């Protein structure tokens, strides 16, 4: 499973729309669409996305099982 498949799975499982996700993260729907097609998030957007779904950024990008869940201090 790659990044876009993990993101699609999270969106479907949480039953949220691309519109809602874009508003929650304060990014454009075009950015969400790009992620779902072929672009990986970087920097601040990656961290926003990981925090929103309560997962580790490395898991989102690479599927690293040991880092699946984001544990805040």
N, C-alpha and C positions, 0 to 999 in steps of 0.2 A: 504494500500500500504506500502511495506517495503522499506528498503534502496535500495536493488538491483533493484526493480521496478522503484523507483524514478530515479536512475542513468540511467537505460535503457531508460526511458522516456526522460530525458535530452539529452542523446546522440542521440536518434532518432529525437527529435524535432529540435536540432541544426544541424542535418545532418553531424555529424563528425564520423570518424572511431576510433576504439580503438587505432590504430596505431598513428593517429594524436593526440589524447588525451594524450597518453603516452609520446609523444615527447614534447608536450606543457607543461606537468607537470614534465618532466624529471624523469619519472618512467618507469618501464618495462611494456610491454604489459601483461606479466604474472600477474602483480599486478592488472591491470584492469580486466583481466579474473577472478581472485580470487574474486574481489569485486562483479562481476556480477554473481558469483556462490553462495558464502556463507560467505564471509569475509567482515567485515565493516572496513573502513579506520579509522586510529587513528592519533592523533597528527598532525605533519606537513603535512602529506598527506591529511588528512581530511580538513585542512585549505586551502591547495592548490586547492583541488577539489571544495570547496565551493566558493573560490575567483574566480576561472575560470568560474564557472557557475553563479556567482553573486547571490548566495543563502546563507542562514545562515547554519552553520554546524549542528545545532540542527534540522533544517528542513530536511536536507539530511538524518540524522540518524533516526529521530523519526517521521518526518512528522508534526512537530509542526507548525500549520498554522500561529500563531502569529509571528513566526520567519522565515517565508518563504523567504523573501528577505533580503539579506545582505546589510546593510546600513553602508557604510564606513563614518568615521568622516569627 
